[in-house]
Amino acid sequence: MMRVSVTLALLCVSVTLSARREDDVLELRDEDFNYLTTEHETMLVMFYAPWCGHCKKLAPDFSKAASGLKGSVQLAKVDCTANPDTCKGFGASAYPLLKILRNGVDTGTYDGPRTAVGMVHYMKKQAGPDSVLLATEENMQVFINNYEASIVGFFQPNSAGLAEYLKIAAQLRDQFRFAHSSHPTLGQQKFEDDSVRYEGHVTVVAIRRFIRDNLFGLCPHLTRENKERLRVQDLLTVYYDLDYRLNPTGSKYWRNRVMKVVSRYSSQGLSFAVANKNDFLSELEEDFGLGMSEVSELPLVTIQTRLGHKFTMREEFTRDGSSLERFLDDYFAGLLKRYIKSQSIPENNNSPVKVVVAESFEDVVNQPDKDVLLQFFSPRCPHCKKLLRCSGFSDHLLHSSRKKGSAH
């Protein structure tokens, strides 16, 4: 009788604490929230209201993301109209509210994309610990054998420095990969070749600055994902068929040619990168005037400054790097002409109202010894057409200037 009583008691507890599941999404309630969330290392929870239109719109993508993340990240939801205590504890007053939990602890609001693909991509980076513990050389090689930058800290177990480092990893895990070890000899030879060491006092501010200044190295791989971070500085980029997975030999060959040259200019305030030209074809054409006919097997070279000035290397890239060296010498000497997307300068421009295009703007308008009244117009605008004719501007010239980049 005693054995039966215990069994029934356990069964009752099991039934009470089980959550409803719709597809791969758990439906959590006030009575089981704290218990069930602690069972999952990483969880994304949506706090919602059934009447909320935004919640209804998000629901299908949330369900698809749950299936895509099955086995790595658990997705769950809480109906705040039926479970006010839990929702109040998380400050859920506007819906939907998405929170990331680790072992039941709130680690912050989810601020990633709200599509199924976006949530899967974002939350995969959230899965697992903030910093991976590396115990063997094999662990080290597996971790650093990655196309994203890897940050590894070496500390004594339970040291104050390790505690600070883990805080940094938690704050920056969305941007970088972190690991730590108590074995300072792991990966030693690899690190002598490919890393920069930090040996100062470990603080959040110091490590953030160290990562910012050293993460990308002398000549990193520019991608669509990291381009905004790299382009906060004046940047020379060499574009070619860069693919470290499918063509590692060719990718390294051209990067080595670039490194041989740019290493001599590393202290002059210009940063350097290499990129897969196929990832930036439209940008090369729109921003630098390098059309498809100019895209060859040889690398293309551009410079883009923080002020938005653009330069292109028109000379063919030579394998000995001499053309790149001449391009850099001319850039630092101020001899390069900026690339400006512009209509051609008119051959006949003797009318009282001059035609100004982007390429002639500085020469015609920005003169210190004269005042200029300038009209910016659109050829499709009827008011512009009327004003131009009133000013004596011929219909012929108006029609001939129907391209971007002209002003009068």
C-alpha positions as CSV (number, residue, x, y, z in Angstrom):
1,M,0.0,0.0,0.0
2,M,2.8,2.4,0.8
3,R,4.5,1.7,-2.5
4,V,1.3,2.5,-4.4
5,S,0.8,5.7,-2.5
6,V,4.3,7.0,-3.3
7,T,3.9,6.1,-7.0
8,L,0.6,8.0,-7.2
9,A,2.1,11.0,-5.5
10,L,4.9,11.2,-8.0
11,L,2.5,10.8,-10.9
12,C,0.4,13.7,-9.6
13,V,3.5,15.9,-9.4
14,S,4.5,14.9,-13.0
15,V,1.1,15.9,-14.3
16,T,1.0,19.2,-12.5
17,L,4.4,20.3,-13.8
18,S,4.0,19.2,-17.4
19,A,3.6,22.0,-20.0
20,R,1.4,22.0,-23.0
21,R,3.3,21.8,-26.3
22,E,2.1,23.2,-29.6
23,D,4.5,21.9,-32.3
24,D,8.0,22.5,-30.8
25,V,6.9,25.5,-28.7
26,L,6.3,25.0,-24.9
27,E,3.3,26.7,-23.4
28,L,4.4,27.8,-19.9
29,R,2.1,28.8,-17.0
30,D,2.5,30.5,-13.7
31,E,2.7,27.2,-11.8
32,D,5.3,25.5,-13.9
33,F,7.4,28.4,-15.3
34,N,10.2,28.5,-12.7
35,Y,10.5,24.7,-12.7
36,L,10.6,24.1,-16.4
37,T,12.8,27.0,-17.5
38,T,15.6,25.8,-15.2
39,E,15.7,22.5,-17.2
40,H,17.0,24.2,-20.4
41,E,20.4,25.8,-20.7
42,T,19.1,28.3,-23.3
43,M,15.5,29.3,-23.9
44,L,13.7,32.0,-25.9
45,V,10.4,32.9,-24.3
46,M,7.7,34.9,-26.0
47,F,5.3,36.7,-23.6
48,Y,2.1,37.4,-25.6
49,A,-1.6,38.2,-25.4
50,P,-4.1,36.3,-27.6
51,W,-5.7,39.6,-28.8
52,C,-2.4,41.1,-29.9
53,G,-2.1,41.5,-33.7
54,H,1.7,41.6,-33.6
55,C,1.8,38.4,-31.6
56,K,-0.5,36.7,-34.1
57,K,1.8,37.8,-36.9
58,L,5.0,36.6,-35.1
59,A,3.5,33.2,-34.1
60,P,4.1,31.2,-37.4
61,D,7.7,32.3,-37.6
62,F,8.2,31.6,-33.9
63,S,6.9,28.1,-34.5
64,K,9.1,27.5,-37.5
65,A,12.1,28.8,-35.5
66,A,11.3,26.4,-32.7
67,S,11.6,23.5,-35.2
68,G,14.8,24.8,-36.6
69,L,16.4,25.1,-33.2
70,K,15.1,21.8,-31.8
71,G,17.8,20.1,-29.8
72,S,19.9,23.3,-29.2
73,V,17.5,26.1,-28.0
74,Q,14.0,25.6,-26.5
75,L,11.4,28.1,-27.6
76,A,8.4,28.7,-25.2
77,K,5.5,31.1,-24.8
78,V,3.5,32.6,-22.0
79,D,-0.1,33.8,-22.3
80,C,-0.1,36.9,-20.2
81,T,-3.9,37.1,-19.9
82,A,-3.9,33.7,-18.2
83,N,-0.6,34.0,-16.3
84,P,-0.3,37.5,-14.9
85,D,2.2,36.7,-12.1
86,T,4.9,35.5,-14.5
87,C,4.4,38.2,-17.0
88,K,4.5,40.9,-14.3
89,G,7.8,39.5,-13.0
90,F,9.3,40.1,-16.4
91,G,7.8,43.5,-16.9
92,A,5.7,42.3,-19.9
93,S,3.3,45.2,-20.6
94,A,3.7,45.5,-24.4
95,Y,3.4,42.5,-26.6
96,P,5.1,40.4,-27.8
97,L,8.0,40.6,-25.4
98,L,10.9,38.1,-26.1
99,K,13.3,37.2,-23.4
100,I,16.4,35.0,-23.5
101,L,16.8,32.7,-20.4
102,R,19.8,30.6,-19.4
103,N,19.0,27.9,-16.9
104,G,15.9,29.9,-15.9
105,V,17.7,33.2,-15.4
106,D,16.7,36.2,-17.5
107,T,19.8,37.3,-19.4
108,G,18.2,40.1,-21.5
109,T,15.6,41.0,-24.1
110,Y,15.9,39.4,-27.5
111,D,16.7,42.2,-30.0
112,G,17.4,40.1,-33.1
113,P,15.4,39.6,-36.3
114,R,11.8,38.4,-36.0
115,T,11.7,36.0,-39.0
116,A,12.1,32.2,-38.6
117,V,15.5,32.2,-40.4
118,G,16.7,35.3,-38.5
119,M,15.7,33.8,-35.1
120,V,17.4,30.5,-35.9
121,H,20.6,32.2,-36.9
122,Y,20.6,34.6,-33.9
123,M,19.7,32.0,-31.3
124,K,22.3,29.5,-32.5
125,K,24.9,32.0,-31.4
126,Q,23.1,32.2,-28.0
127,A,23.2,28.4,-27.5
128,G,25.8,27.0,-25.1
129,P,28.0,28.8,-22.6
130,D,29.2,32.4,-23.0
131,S,32.8,31.1,-23.0
132,V,33.8,27.5,-23.9
133,L,36.1,25.7,-21.6
134,L,39.2,24.3,-23.4
135,A,40.9,21.5,-21.6
136,T,43.0,19.8,-24.4
137,E,44.9,20.8,-27.5
138,E,42.2,19.1,-29.6
139,N,39.6,21.4,-28.0
140,M,41.8,24.4,-28.8
141,Q,42.3,23.5,-32.5
142,V,38.6,22.7,-33.0
143,F,37.6,26.1,-31.5
144,I,40.0,28.3,-33.4
145,N,39.5,26.4,-36.7
146,N,36.7,28.8,-37.5
147,Y,36.2,31.6,-40.0
148,E,35.1,34.0,-37.3
149,A,37.6,35.7,-35.0
150,S,38.2,33.7,-31.8
151,I,39.1,35.1,-28.4
152,V,40.7,32.8,-25.8
153,G,41.5,33.8,-22.2
154,F,44.0,31.9,-20.0
155,F,43.3,32.1,-16.3
156,Q,43.8,30.1,-13.1
157,P,40.5,28.4,-12.1
158,N,38.2,30.6,-10.0
159,S,40.4,33.6,-10.4
160,A,39.1,37.2,-10.3
161,G,40.3,37.7,-13.8
162,L,38.3,34.7,-15.1
163,A,35.2,36.1,-13.4
164,E,35.6,39.5,-15.2
165,Y,36.4,37.7,-18.5
166,L,33.1,35.7,-18.3
167,K,31.2,38.9,-17.8
168,I,32.8,40.3,-20.9
169,A,31.9,37.1,-22.8
170,A,28.3,37.4,-21.7
171,Q,28.1,41.0,-22.9
172,L,29.8,40.4,-26.3
173,R,28.8,36.9,-27.3
174,D,26.5,38.3,-30.0
175,Q,29.6,39.7,-31.7
176,F,32.5,37.4,-30.9
177,R,33.4,33.8,-30.0
178,F,34.9,33.3,-26.5
179,A,36.8,30.4,-24.9
180,H,39.0,30.1,-21.8
181,S,41.5,27.6,-20.4
182,S,43.7,27.1,-17.4
183,H,46.5,25.6,-19.6
184,P,48.6,28.4,-21.1
185,T,50.5,26.2,-23.4
186,L,47.5,25.2,-25.5
187,G,47.8,26.3,-29.1
188,Q,51.1,28.0,-28.3
189,Q,52.7,27.7,-31.7
190,K,49.5,28.8,-33.4
191,F,49.2,31.8,-31.3
192,E,52.7,33.0,-31.9
193,D,51.9,33.2,-35.6
194,D,48.3,34.4,-35.7
195,S,47.4,36.2,-32.5
196,V,47.9,39.3,-30.4
197,R,48.3,38.8,-26.7
198,Y,46.9,40.9,-23.9
199,E,48.7,40.8,-20.6
200,G,47.3,43.8,-18.8
201,H,44.8,44.0,-16.0
202,V,41.5,42.3,-16.9
203,T,38.6,44.7,-16.8
204,V,35.5,45.0,-19.0
205,V,36.7,48.4,-20.5
206,A,40.3,47.2,-21.1
207,I,39.3,44.0,-22.8
208,R,36.6,45.7,-24.9
209,R,39.3,48.2,-26.1
210,F,41.8,45.4,-26.8
211,I,39.2,43.5,-28.9
212,R,38.2,46.6,-30.8
213,D,41.8,47.5,-31.7
214,N,43.1,44.0,-32.5
215,L,40.3,41.8,-33.5
216,F,40.6,42.0,-37.3
217,G,44.4,42.1,-37.6
218,L,46.3,43.8,-40.4
219,C,44.3,42.5,-43.4
220,P,41.0,40.8,-42.4
221,H,38.3,39.3,-44.5
222,L,35.6,41.9,-45.3
223,T,32.2,40.4,-45.4
224,R,28.6,41.7,-45.6
225,E,28.2,40.9,-42.0
226,N,31.3,42.8,-40.6
227,K,31.6,45.6,-43.2
228,E,30.0,48.2,-40.9
229,R,32.5,47.6,-38.2
230,L,35.5,47.7,-40.6
231,R,34.4,50.8,-42.5
232,V,34.4,53.1,-39.5
233,Q,38.0,53.8,-40.5
234,D,39.7,54.7,-43.8
235,L,39.8,51.3,-45.6
236,L,41.6,49.9,-48.6
237,T,39.9,46.7,-49.9
238,V,41.2,44.2,-52.4
239,Y,38.4,42.2,-54.1
240,Y,39.0,38.9,-55.8
241,D,37.7,35.3,-55.9
242,L,38.2,34.9,-52.2
243,D,36.8,31.6,-50.8
244,Y,38.8,30.0,-48.0
245,R,36.6,26.9,-48.1
246,L,36.5,26.1,-51.9
247,N,39.8,27.7,-52.9
248,P,42.1,28.1,-49.9
249,T,45.3,28.1,-51.9
250,G,44.2,30.9,-54.3
251,S,42.7,32.9,-51.5
252,K,45.9,32.8,-49.5
253,Y,48.0,33.5,-52.6
254,W,46.5,36.9,-53.3
255,R,46.2,37.9,-49.7
256,N,49.9,37.2,-49.3
257,R,50.6,39.5,-52.3
258,V,48.5,42.2,-50.6
259,M,50.1,41.7,-47.2
260,K,53.6,42.0,-48.7
261,V,52.8,45.5,-49.8
262,V,50.4,46.9,-47.2
263,S,52.6,45.9,-44.2
264,R,54.9,48.7,-45.2
265,Y,52.0,51.2,-44.8
266,S,50.4,49.9,-41.6
267,S,51.4,52.9,-39.5
268,Q,50.0,55.6,-41.9
269,G,46.4,55.6,-40.8
270,L,44.9,53.4,-43.5
271,S,43.3,50.0,-42.8
272,F,43.3,47.1,-45.1
273,A,41.0,44.2,-46.0
274,V,40.4,41.5,-48.6
275,A,36.9,40.5,-49.9
276,N,35.1,38.2,-52.2
277,K,34.2,40.4,-55.1
278,N,31.1,38.3,-55.9
279,D,29.6,39.5,-52.5
280,F,30.0,43.2,-53.5
281,L,29.4,43.3,-57.3
282,S,26.5,45.8,-57.1
283,E,28.5,48.0,-54.7
284,L,31.6,48.0,-56.9
285,E,29.5,49.1,-59.8
286,E,27.3,51.7,-58.0
287,D,29.8,53.2,-55.6
288,F,33.1,52.8,-57.5
289,G,32.1,52.7,-61.2
290,L,33.6,49.3,-61.7
291,G,31.2,47.6,-64.1
292,M,30.9,43.9,-64.9
293,S,33.3,44.3,-67.9
294,E,36.0,45.3,-65.5
295,V,35.6,42.4,-63.2
296,S,38.4,40.0,-64.1
297,E,40.4,37.2,-62.5
298,L,42.8,39.9,-61.2
299,P,42.0,41.7,-57.9
300,L,40.2,45.1,-57.9
301,V,41.3,47.7,-55.4
302,T,39.3,50.5,-53.8
303,I,39.7,53.0,-50.9
304,Q,36.8,54.4,-49.0
305,T,37.4,57.0,-46.3
306,R,35.3,57.8,-43.2
307,L,34.3,61.0,-45.0
308,G,32.9,59.0,-47.9
309,H,35.6,59.8,-50.4
310,K,36.2,57.0,-52.8
311,F,39.2,56.0,-55.0
312,T,39.7,53.1,-57.4
313,M,42.9,51.6,-58.7
314,R,42.6,51.8,-62.5
315,E,46.0,50.1,-63.2
316,E,45.9,46.4,-63.5
317,F,46.9,44.5,-60.4
318,T,50.4,43.1,-60.8
319,R,51.5,39.9,-59.2
320,D,54.6,41.5,-57.7
321,G,52.4,44.2,-56.0
322,S,54.1,47.1,-57.7
323,S,50.9,48.5,-59.0
324,L,49.3,48.4,-55.5
325,E,52.4,50.1,-54.2
326,R,52.2,53.0,-56.7
327,F,48.5,53.3,-55.9
328,L,49.2,53.7,-52.2
329,D,52.1,56.1,-52.8
330,D,49.8,58.3,-54.9
331,Y,47.0,58.1,-52.3
332,F,49.3,59.3,-49.4
333,A,50.8,62.0,-51.6
334,G,47.3,63.3,-52.4
335,L,47.7,62.7,-56.1
336,L,44.6,60.4,-56.6
337,K,41.5,61.8,-58.2
338,R,38.4,60.9,-56.2
339,Y,35.8,58.8,-57.9
340,I,32.5,60.6,-58.2
341,K,29.4,59.2,-59.9
342,S,28.7,61.8,-62.5
343,Q,27.1,62.7,-65.8
344,S,29.7,63.7,-68.4
345,I,30.7,67.4,-68.4
346,P,28.9,69.1,-71.4
347,E,31.1,70.0,-74.3
348,N,29.1,73.1,-75.0
349,N,28.4,75.0,-71.8
350,N,28.3,78.7,-72.9
351,S,24.7,79.4,-72.0
352,P,24.0,82.1,-69.3
353,V,22.7,79.2,-67.1
354,K,25.6,76.7,-66.8
355,V,25.1,73.0,-66.5
356,V,26.8,71.6,-63.4
357,V,27.5,67.9,-63.0
358,A,29.0,66.1,-60.0
359,E,32.5,66.0,-61.7
360,S,32.5,69.8,-62.3
361,F,30.8,70.9,-59.1
362,E,33.9,72.0,-57.3
363,D,35.3,73.9,-60.3
364,V,32.1,75.7,-61.1
365,V,30.3,76.2,-57.8
366,N,32.9,76.3,-55.0
367,Q,34.9,79.3,-56.2
368,P,36.0,81.8,-53.5
369,D,35.7,84.8,-55.8
370,K,32.1,84.5,-57.0
371,D,28.5,83.9,-55.8
372,V,26.5,81.2,-57.4
373,L,22.7,80.7,-57.5
374,L,22.2,76.9,-57.8
375,Q,19.1,75.0,-58.7
376,F,18.8,71.3,-58.1
377,F,16.0,69.8,-60.1
378,S,14.4,66.6,-61.4
379,P,13.7,66.4,-65.2
380,R,10.3,64.8,-64.4
381,C,9.2,67.8,-62.2
382,P,6.9,70.2,-64.2
383,H,7.7,73.1,-61.8
384,C,11.4,72.6,-62.5
385,K,10.7,72.7,-66.3
386,K,8.7,75.9,-66.0
387,L,11.4,77.6,-63.9
388,L,14.1,76.6,-66.3
389,R,12.3,77.9,-69.3
390,C,11.6,81.2,-67.6
391,S,15.3,81.6,-66.9
392,G,16.0,81.2,-70.6
393,F,17.3,77.6,-70.4
394,S,16.6,75.9,-73.7
395,D,14.4,72.8,-74.1
396,H,17.2,71.1,-75.9
397,L,19.6,71.4,-73.0
398,L,16.9,70.4,-70.6
399,H,16.2,67.2,-72.5
400,S,19.9,66.4,-72.9
401,S,20.5,66.5,-69.1
402,R,18.0,63.8,-68.1
403,K,20.6,61.8,-66.2
404,K,21.5,61.6,-62.6
405,G,24.1,63.9,-61.2
406,S,23.2,67.2,-63.0
407,A,22.3,70.5,-61.5
408,H,21.9,74.1,-62.9
